[in-house]
């Protein structure tokens, strides 16, 4: 048996991206065999808000992501496709975000997927933003629950 989150704070706004591990209200025991392969010590969980299209179509709104907190330093190279490029989970003054990133001259640039039509966001690093960890897993619906709003 192992301790595992059983309920979340009812005040969570699922429209926004959030760090689920901070909203756990109660813990319970689950059989260890249900969690084989999970490293609960080094991983946390995030939720991509139902109105967050930043990484669409790679990550759909409403996705659950696995965050490896031991990987907080952005990798600037060694990837060749959008599927290889590391995704990171961030906390800043406006809340949480999940995106690709570039670190240049003390600025952390959150780079959205080009198809999302979202603009890049720029923060002074590390004073305005924290890298909570690299996204190493995802559970998502293959089709978003509702159509994406387009820019006018």
Backbone as a printed PyTorch tensor [residue, N CA C, xyz], in Angstrom:
tensor([[[  0.8420,  -1.1830,   0.0000],
         [  0.0000,   0.0000,   0.0000],
         [  0.8870,   1.2460,   0.0000]],

        [[  0.3860,   2.3070,  -0.6310],
         [  1.1230,   3.5500,  -0.7180],
         [  0.1390,   4.7200,  -0.5960]],

        [[  0.6030,   5.8390,  -0.0280],
         [ -0.2290,   7.0300,   0.0890],
         [ -0.4060,   7.6540,  -1.2950]],

        [[ -1.6300,   8.0540,  -1.6310],
         [ -1.9230,   8.6200,  -2.9340],
         [ -3.0650,   9.6170,  -2.8010]],

        [[ -3.0790,  10.7150,  -3.5900],
         [ -4.1520,  11.6980,  -3.4570],
         [ -5.5120,  11.1240,  -3.8310]],

        [[ -6.5130,  11.3790,  -2.9840],
         [ -7.8650,  10.8890,  -3.2400],
         [ -8.8620,  11.9890,  -3.5530]],

        [[ -8.6210,  13.2100,  -3.0540],
         [ -9.5520,  14.2910,  -3.3810],
         [ -8.7960,  15.6110,  -3.5250]],

        [[ -9.3790,  16.5070,  -4.3490],
         [ -8.7680,  17.7920,  -4.6400],
         [ -9.6180,  18.9210,  -4.0800]],

        [[ -8.9920,  20.0640,  -3.8980],
         [ -9.6690,  21.2700,  -3.4420],
         [-10.8040,  21.6070,  -4.4100]],

        [[-12.0290,  21.7630,  -3.9290],
         [-13.1440,  22.0640,  -4.8320],
         [-13.0620,  23.4510,  -5.4440]],

        [[-12.1600,  24.2870,  -4.9710],
         [-12.0160,  25.6370,  -5.5050],
         [-11.1340,  25.7270,  -6.7450]],

        [[-10.6430,  24.6240,  -7.2610],
         [ -9.7840,  24.6490,  -8.4460],
         [-10.5910,  25.1500,  -9.6430]],

        [[-10.0120,  26.0730, -10.3850],
         [-10.6100,  26.5600, -11.6310],
         [ -9.9960,  25.7540, -12.7670]],

        [[-10.7190,  24.7710, -13.2730],
         [-10.1830,  23.8860, -14.2940],
         [-10.0690,  24.5450, -15.6620]],

        [[-10.5150,  25.7940, -15.7840],
         [-10.3190,  26.5190, -17.0350],
         [ -8.8660,  26.9470, -17.1780]],

        [[ -8.1600,  27.0710, -16.0400],
         [ -6.7810,  27.5420, -16.0270],
         [ -5.8320,  26.3840, -15.7640]],

        [[ -4.6330,  26.5090, -16.3190],
         [ -3.5860,  25.5260, -16.0660],
         [ -3.1740,  25.6470, -14.6040]],

        [[ -3.0050,  24.4970, -13.9460],
         [ -2.6800,  24.5280, -12.5130],
         [ -1.7800,  23.3630, -12.1290]],

        [[ -1.1210,  23.5300, -11.0070],
         [ -0.2390,  22.5120, -10.4370],
         [ -1.0840,  21.6960,  -9.4670]],

        [[ -1.5760,  20.5660,  -9.9020],
         [ -2.5200,  19.7820,  -9.1060],
         [ -1.9710,  19.3530,  -7.7570]],

        [[ -0.6940,  19.0890,  -7.6880],
         [ -0.1170,  18.5900,  -6.4440],
         [ -0.3180,  19.5560,  -5.2830]],

        [[ -0.5230,  20.8310,  -5.5730],
         [ -0.7320,  21.8240,  -4.5160],
         [ -2.1810,  21.8840,  -4.0530]],

        [[ -3.0810,  21.2130,  -4.7570],
         [ -4.4950,  21.2790,  -4.4250],
         [ -5.0460,  19.9710,  -3.8480]],

        [[ -4.1600,  19.0950,  -3.4170],
         [ -4.5880,  17.8230,  -2.8510],
         [ -5.1290,  18.0540,  -1.4490]],

        [[ -6.3560,  17.6160,  -1.2090],
         [ -6.9880,  17.8040,   0.0950],
         [ -6.8110,  16.5910,   0.9950]],

        [[ -6.9220,  15.4190,   0.4370],
         [ -6.7950,  14.2340,   1.2920],
         [ -6.0230,  13.1400,   0.5750]],

        [[ -5.3790,  12.3440,   1.3840],
         [ -4.5880,  11.2360,   0.8920],
         [ -5.2260,   9.9370,   1.3860]],

        [[ -5.0180,   8.8900,   0.6510],
         [ -5.5160,   7.5870,   1.0450],
         [ -4.5280,   6.5310,   0.6040]],

        [[ -4.8720,   5.2880,   0.8490],
         [ -3.9630,   4.1980,   0.5020],
         [ -4.4920,   3.4540,  -0.7090]],

        [[ -3.5820,   3.1870,  -1.6420],
         [ -3.8950,   2.3960,  -2.8290],
         [ -2.8930,   1.2510,  -2.9110]],

        [[ -3.2910,   0.1360,  -3.4960],
         [ -2.3360,  -0.9550,  -3.6730],
         [ -1.1700,  -0.5110,  -4.5500]],

        [[  0.0300,  -0.8610,  -4.1650],
         [  1.2310,  -0.4680,  -4.8740],
         [  1.2170,  -0.9360,  -6.3220]],

        [[  0.6130,  -2.0740,  -6.6040],
         [  0.6070,  -2.5980,  -7.9720],
         [ -0.1060,  -1.6510,  -8.9350]],

        [[ -1.0090,  -0.8010,  -8.4570],
         [ -1.6880,   0.1590,  -9.3250],
         [ -0.7590,   1.2780,  -9.7610]],

        [[  0.3340,   1.4590,  -9.0520],
         [  1.2390,   2.5680,  -9.3200],
         [  2.5870,   2.1160,  -9.8530]],

        [[  2.6880,   0.9110, -10.3630],
         [  3.9820,   0.4210, -10.8290],
         [  4.5340,   1.3470, -11.9080]],

        [[  5.7890,   1.6610, -11.8150],
         [  6.4430,   2.5250, -12.7780],
         [  6.3910,   4.0040, -12.4390]],

        [[  5.6210,   4.4060, -11.4450],
         [  5.5600,   5.8180, -11.0720],
         [  6.5880,   6.1230,  -9.9930]],

        [[  7.2410,   7.2470, -10.1300],
         [  8.1970,   7.7130,  -9.1270],
         [  7.5490,   8.8880,  -8.4120]],

        [[  6.7880,   8.6140,  -7.3530],
         [  6.0290,   9.6560,  -6.6740],
         [  6.9210,  10.6670,  -5.9600]],

        [[  8.1460,  10.2790,  -5.6320],
         [  9.0460,  11.1970,  -4.9300],
         [  9.4840,  12.3540,  -5.8220]],

        [[  9.7860,  12.0740,  -7.0820],
         [ 10.3190,  13.1020,  -7.9760],
         [  9.3000,  13.6540,  -8.9720]],

        [[  8.0660,  13.1780,  -8.9370],
         [  7.0790,  13.6350,  -9.9010],
         [  5.8990,  14.3190,  -9.2240]],

        [[  5.3690,  15.2800,  -9.9120],
         [  4.1600,  15.9640,  -9.5000],
         [  3.2350,  16.0020, -10.7040]],

        [[  2.0350,  16.5050, -10.4980],
         [  1.0420,  16.4820, -11.5610],
         [  0.5200,  17.8800, -11.8380]],

        [[  0.3070,  18.1560, -13.1130],
         [ -0.2610,  19.4200, -13.5410],
         [ -1.4650,  19.1620, -14.4180]],

        [[ -2.3010,  20.1590, -14.5310],
         [ -3.4990,  20.0690, -15.3560],
         [ -3.4690,  21.2280, -16.3410]],

        [[ -3.6350,  20.9090, -17.6120],
         [ -3.7060,  21.9420, -18.6420],
         [ -5.1500,  22.4270, -18.6760]],

        [[ -5.3570,  23.6890, -18.3770],
         [ -6.7020,  24.2460, -18.2670],
         [ -7.5500,  24.0330, -19.5080]],

        [[ -8.8450,  23.9280, -19.3010],
         [ -9.7650,  23.6720, -20.4190],
         [ -9.8320,  24.8430, -21.3920]],

        [[ -9.2750,  25.9900, -21.0090],
         [ -9.2190,  27.1340, -21.9220],
         [ -7.7790,  27.4870, -22.3020]],

        [[ -6.8360,  26.5810, -22.0410],
         [ -5.4260,  26.8080, -22.3520],
         [ -5.0650,  26.0490, -23.6360]],

        [[ -4.9240,  26.8000, -24.7160],
         [ -4.6160,  26.2210, -26.0330],
         [ -3.1520,  26.4370, -26.4050]],

        [[ -2.3010,  26.8110, -25.4450],
         [ -0.9170,  27.1810, -25.7030],
         [ -0.1270,  26.1260, -26.4650]],

        [[ -0.2810,  24.8710, -26.1230],
         [  0.5110,  23.8130, -26.7690],
         [ -0.3260,  22.9280, -27.7000]],

        [[ -1.5220,  23.3830, -28.0500],
         [ -2.3690,  22.6380, -28.9850],
         [ -1.7500,  22.6870, -30.3800]],

        [[ -1.6690,  21.6140, -31.1060],
         [ -2.3140,  20.3210, -30.9200],
         [ -1.4740,  19.2750, -30.1980]],

        [[ -0.2870,  19.6470, -29.7370],
         [  0.5640,  18.6860, -29.0240],
         [ -0.0470,  18.2810, -27.6880]],

        [[ -0.5230,  19.2680, -26.9160],
         [ -1.2320,  19.0300, -25.6600],
         [ -2.6140,  19.6630, -25.7710]],

        [[ -3.6330,  18.9010, -25.5670],
         [ -4.9930,  19.4240, -25.6410],
         [ -5.4170,  20.0210, -24.3000]],

        [[ -6.2950,  21.0230, -24.3230],
         [ -6.8740,  21.5050, -23.0670],
         [ -7.5140,  20.3460, -22.3080]],

        [[ -7.3410,  20.3490, -21.0030],
         [ -7.8820,  19.2700, -20.1800],
         [ -6.9210,  18.0990, -19.9870]],

        [[ -5.6830,  18.2240, -20.4870],
         [ -4.6960,  17.1570, -20.3410],
         [ -4.1210,  17.1350, -18.9280]],

        [[ -3.7690,  15.9610, -18.4750],
         [ -3.0790,  15.7580, -17.2060],
         [ -1.6200,  15.4920, -17.5410]],

        [[ -0.6990,  16.2410, -16.9260],
         [  0.7180,  16.0610, -17.2320],
         [  1.4950,  15.6140, -16.0000]],

        [[  2.5150,  14.8330, -16.2340],
         [  3.4250,  14.3380, -15.2060],
         [  4.6540,  15.2350, -15.2400]],

        [[  5.0240,  15.7980, -14.0940],
         [  6.1310,  16.7550, -14.0090],
         [  7.2790,  16.1420, -13.2220]],

        [[  8.4560,  16.0730, -13.8370],
         [  9.6530,  15.5820, -13.1610],
         [ 10.3850,  16.7850, -12.5750]],

        [[ 10.2540,  16.9580, -11.2600],
         [ 10.8480,  18.1200, -10.5980],
         [ 12.3720,  18.0720, -10.5320]],

        [[ 12.9850,  16.9540, -10.8640],
         [ 14.4410,  16.8800, -10.8640],
         [ 15.0280,  17.4680, -12.1490]],

        [[ 14.1790,  17.7710, -13.1280],
         [ 14.6180,  18.3400, -14.4110],
         [ 14.1140,  19.7790, -14.5260]],

        [[ 14.8600,  20.6940, -13.9230],
         [ 14.4450,  22.1030, -13.9060],
         [ 15.3000,  22.9980, -14.7850]],

        [[ 16.3290,  22.4510, -15.3940],
         [ 17.2030,  23.2540, -16.2540],
         [ 16.7740,  23.0470, -17.7100]],

        [[ 16.4610,  24.1370, -18.4230],
         [ 16.0030,  23.9800, -19.8070],
         [ 17.0850,  23.4140, -20.7220]],

        [[ 16.7110,  22.4570, -21.5310],
         [ 17.5950,  21.8870, -22.5380],
         [ 17.4560,  22.7460, -23.7860]],

        [[ 18.5640,  23.3010, -24.2680],
         [ 18.5180,  24.2330, -25.3930],
         [ 18.7490,  23.5720, -26.7480]],

        [[ 19.1950,  22.3330, -26.7590],
         [ 19.4600,  21.6570, -28.0330],
         [ 19.2720,  20.1610, -27.8550]],

        [[ 19.6890,  19.4050, -28.8150],
         [ 19.6450,  17.9380, -28.8390],
         [ 18.2630,  17.3870, -29.1660]],

        [[ 17.3420,  18.2100, -29.6090],
         [ 16.0600,  17.7300, -30.0790],
         [ 15.9490,  18.0940, -31.5550]],

        [[ 15.2050,  17.2700, -32.2930],
         [ 15.1080,  17.4840, -33.7400],
         [ 13.6810,  17.7430, -34.2140]],

        [[ 12.6810,  17.3210, -33.4340],
         [ 11.2970,  17.5450, -33.8300],
         [ 10.5150,  18.1130, -32.6480]],

        [[  9.2940,  18.5570, -32.9160],
         [  8.4550,  19.0850, -31.8290],
         [  8.1300,  18.0110, -30.8030]],

        [[  8.1780,  16.7530, -31.1900],
         [  7.8960,  15.6630, -30.2570],
         [  9.0820,  15.3810, -29.3410]],

        [[ 10.2870,  15.7070, -29.7900],
         [ 11.5000,  15.5190, -28.9890],
         [ 11.7890,  16.7150, -28.0830]],

        [[ 11.2940,  17.8760, -28.4500],
         [ 11.6020,  19.1030, -27.7040],
         [ 10.9680,  19.0440, -26.3200]],

        [[ 11.7690,  19.2720, -25.2790],
         [ 11.2360,  19.1710, -23.9190],
         [ 10.1940,  20.2470, -23.6160]],

        [[  9.1490,  19.8250, -22.9380],
         [  8.1100,  20.7220, -22.4200],
         [  8.3760,  20.9370, -20.9410]],

        [[  8.0780,  22.1320, -20.4550],
         [  8.2910,  22.4360, -19.0470],
         [  7.0180,  23.0020, -18.4300]],

        [[  6.9200,  22.8780, -17.1160],
         [  5.7950,  23.4160, -16.3590],
         [  6.3400,  24.5510, -15.5120]],

        [[  5.6790,  25.7030, -15.5310],
         [  6.1830,  26.9290, -14.9110],
         [  5.1870,  27.5120, -13.9250]],

        [[  5.7280,  28.3050, -12.9830],
         [  4.8980,  29.1410, -12.1340],
         [  5.4080,  30.5630, -12.2500]],

        [[  4.4640,  31.5030, -12.4690],
         [  4.8090,  32.9120, -12.5340],
         [  3.7400,  33.7120, -11.7930]],

        [[  3.8530,  35.0090, -11.8040],
         [  2.9290,  35.8520, -11.0410],
         [  1.4720,  35.7160, -11.4890]],

        [[  1.2490,  35.2510, -12.7190],
         [ -0.1100,  35.0910, -13.2460],
         [ -0.6770,  33.6920, -13.0320]],

        [[  0.1260,  32.7710, -12.5130],
         [ -0.3400,  31.4000, -12.3120],
         [  0.6530,  30.3970, -12.8570]],

        [[  0.1330,  29.4210, -13.5880],
         [  0.9590,  28.3320, -14.0960],
         [  0.8950,  28.3030, -15.6140]],

        [[  1.9200,  27.7000, -16.2180],
         [  1.9720,  27.5810, -17.6660],
         [  2.7220,  26.3100, -18.0300]],

        [[  2.4550,  25.8290, -19.2300],
         [  3.1630,  24.6710, -19.7680],
         [  3.5170,  25.0070, -21.2070]],

        [[  4.8270,  24.9330, -21.5310],
         [  5.2690,  25.3200, -22.8690],
         [  6.6960,  24.8530, -23.1150]],

        [[  7.1500,  25.0390, -24.3430],
         [  8.5710,  24.9440, -24.6340],
         [  9.2030,  26.2200, -24.1070]],

        [[ 10.5300,  26.2430, -23.9840],
         [ 11.1660,  27.4840, -23.5360],
         [ 12.5550,  27.6420, -24.1110]],

        [[ 12.9870,  28.9020, -24.1270],
         [ 14.3490,  29.2800, -24.4860],
         [ 14.8480,  30.2160, -23.3980]],

        [[ 16.0920,  30.0290, -22.9910],
         [ 16.7160,  30.8960, -21.9970],
         [ 17.7980,  31.6970, -22.6950]],

        [[ 17.6040,  33.0430, -22.7330],
         [ 18.5410,  33.9150, -23.4260],
         [ 18.7750,  35.1840, -22.6130]],

        [[ 20.0170,  35.4360, -22.2510],
         [ 20.4030,  36.6790, -21.5670],
         [ 19.5190,  37.0230, -20.3750]],

        [[ 19.2760,  36.0600, -19.5090],
         [ 18.4810,  36.3120, -18.3100],
         [ 16.9910,  36.4130, -18.5510]],

        [[ 16.5530,  36.0700, -19.7420],
         [ 15.1280,  36.0600, -20.0480],
         [ 14.7000,  34.6590, -20.4350]],

        [[ 13.5830,  34.2420, -19.8610],
         [ 13.0080,  32.9420, -20.2000],
         [ 11.8270,  33.2050, -21.1250]],

        [[ 11.8890,  32.6510, -22.3140],
         [ 10.8450,  32.8470, -23.3110],
         [ 10.0080,  31.5840, -23.3690]],

        [[  8.7180,  31.7000, -23.0220],
         [  7.8100,  30.5680, -23.1320],
         [  7.3050,  30.5420, -24.5600]],

        [[  7.6230,  29.4580, -25.2560],
         [  7.3140,  29.3400, -26.6720],
         [  6.1140,  28.4240, -26.8640]],

        [[  4.9780,  28.9550, -27.3270],
         [  3.8040,  28.1170, -27.5720],
         [  3.9610,  27.3300, -28.8740]],

        [[  3.1100,  26.3510, -29.0840],
         [  3.0970,  25.6300, -30.3530],
         [  2.6580,  26.6180, -31.4370]],

        [[  3.2980,  26.6190, -32.5920],
         [  2.9290,  27.5740, -33.6430],
         [  1.4620,  27.4910, -34.0710]],

        [[  0.8860,  26.2990, -34.0580],
         [ -0.5020,  26.1400, -34.4820],
         [ -1.4890,  26.7180, -33.4740]],

        [[ -1.0340,  26.9920, -32.2560],
         [ -1.9310,  27.5080, -31.2210],
         [ -2.2970,  28.9730, -31.4460]],

        [[ -1.4910,  29.6810, -32.1960],
         [ -1.6530,  31.1140, -32.4470],
         [ -1.4670,  31.9510, -31.1810]],

        [[ -0.9540,  31.3600, -30.1140],
         [ -0.6790,  32.0920, -28.8740],
         [  0.6690,  32.8070, -29.0160]],

        [[  0.7980,  33.9960, -28.4500],
         [  2.0780,  34.7000, -28.5320],
         [  3.0740,  34.1450, -27.5190]],

        [[  4.3670,  34.2600, -27.7930],
         [  5.3760,  33.8970, -26.7900],
         [  5.2500,  34.8320, -25.5890]],

        [[  5.6750,  34.3420, -24.4280],
         [  5.6910,  35.1710, -23.2180],
         [  7.1320,  35.2780, -22.7480]],

        [[  7.5250,  36.4590, -22.3110],
         [  8.9050,  36.6940, -21.8970],
         [  8.9270,  37.1190, -20.4370]],

        [[  9.8070,  36.4650, -19.6490],
         [  9.9320,  36.7430, -18.2200],
         [ 11.4110,  36.9170, -17.8660]],

        [[ 11.6800,  37.7810, -16.8910],
         [ 13.0280,  37.8580, -16.3230],
         [ 13.2290,  36.5720, -15.5210]],

        [[ 14.3670,  35.9070, -15.7570],
         [ 14.6180,  34.6290, -15.0880],
         [ 15.8310,  34.7640, -14.1840]],

        [[ 15.7140,  34.3520, -12.9550],
         [ 14.6450,  33.6120, -12.2860],
         [ 13.7070,  34.4680, -11.4370]],

        [[ 13.7930,  35.7950, -11.5380],
         [ 13.0090,  36.6370, -10.6280],
         [ 11.5050,  36.6270, -10.8910]],

        [[ 11.0620,  36.4410, -12.1330],
         [  9.6340,  36.5020, -12.4510],
         [  8.9780,  35.1590, -12.7270]],

        [[  9.7760,  34.1140, -12.8540],
         [  9.2170,  32.8080, -13.2180],
         [ 10.0790,  31.6880, -12.6570]],

        [[  9.4360,  30.5900, -12.3160],
         [ 10.1370,  29.4150, -11.8060],
         [  9.8200,  28.2190, -12.6940]],

        [[ 10.8440,  27.4540, -13.0250],
         [ 10.6390,  26.2110, -13.7660],
         [ 10.3680,  25.1340, -12.7290]],

        [[  9.1410,  24.6070, -12.7000],
         [  8.7800,  23.5800, -11.7160],
         [  9.2890,  22.2110, -12.1110]],

        [[  9.5040,  21.9830, -13.4060],
         [ 10.0310,  20.7140, -13.8620],
         [  9.6760,  20.4550, -15.3100]],

        [[ 10.2410,  19.3730, -15.8320],
         [  9.9830,  18.9690, -17.2140],
         [  8.7860,  18.0350, -17.2640]],

        [[  7.9510,  18.2280, -18.2540],
         [  6.8090,  17.3440, -18.4680],
         [  7.3340,  16.0650, -19.1080]],

        [[  7.0950,  14.9420, -18.4380],
         [  7.6190,  13.6630, -18.9250],
         [  6.5260,  12.6640, -19.2870]],

        [[  5.2810,  13.0390, -19.0800],
         [  4.1760,  12.1570, -19.4480],
         [  2.9020,  12.9650, -19.5740]],

        [[  1.9490,  12.3970, -20.2960],
         [  0.6820,  13.1060, -20.5050],
         [ -0.4520,  12.1060, -20.6730]],

        [[ -1.5940,  12.4660, -20.1240],
         [ -2.8440,  11.7400, -20.3760],
         [ -3.8070,  12.7760, -20.9260]],

        [[ -4.3290,  12.5250, -22.1380],
         [ -5.2260,  13.5120, -22.7370],
         [ -6.2490,  12.8510, -23.6340]],

        [[ -7.3290,  13.5850, -23.8510],
         [ -8.3400,  13.1650, -24.8060],
         [ -7.7850,  13.4030, -26.2000]],

        [[ -8.1390,  12.5420, -27.1370],
         [ -7.6530,  12.7350, -28.4970],
         [ -8.3940,  13.8570, -29.2160]],

        [[ -9.6000,  14.1500, -28.7800],
         [-10.3540,  15.2630, -29.3430],
         [-10.7270,  16.1920, -28.2090]],

        [[-10.4600,  17.4920, -28.3700],
         [-10.8290,  18.4270, -27.3020],
         [-12.3260,  18.3750, -27.0310]],

        [[-12.7390,  18.6490, -25.7980],
         [-14.1450,  18.5750, -25.4440],
         [-15.0240,  19.5900, -26.1670]],

        [[-14.4270,  20.6830, -26.6190],
         [-15.1970,  21.6820, -27.3630],
         [-14.2510,  22.4060, -28.3120]],

        [[-14.7970,  23.0310, -29.3370],
         [-13.9290,  23.7030, -30.3160],
         [-13.1310,  24.8450, -29.7090]],

        [[-11.9960,  25.0700, -30.2730],
         [-11.1320,  26.1530, -29.8460],
         [-11.6720,  27.4800, -30.3330]],

        [[-11.5520,  28.4890, -29.4700],
         [-11.8910,  29.8500, -29.8870],
         [-10.7850,  30.3660, -30.7900]],

        [[-11.1540,  30.9930, -31.8500],
         [-10.1510,  31.5560, -32.7580],
         [-10.0360,  33.0450, -32.5290]],

        [[ -8.8850,  33.5660, -32.9220],
         [ -8.6700,  35.0060, -32.7960],
         [ -9.5040,  35.7320, -33.8280]],

        [[ -9.9880,  36.9080, -33.4750],
         [-10.7540,  37.6940, -34.4500],
         [ -9.9240,  38.7990, -35.0200]]])
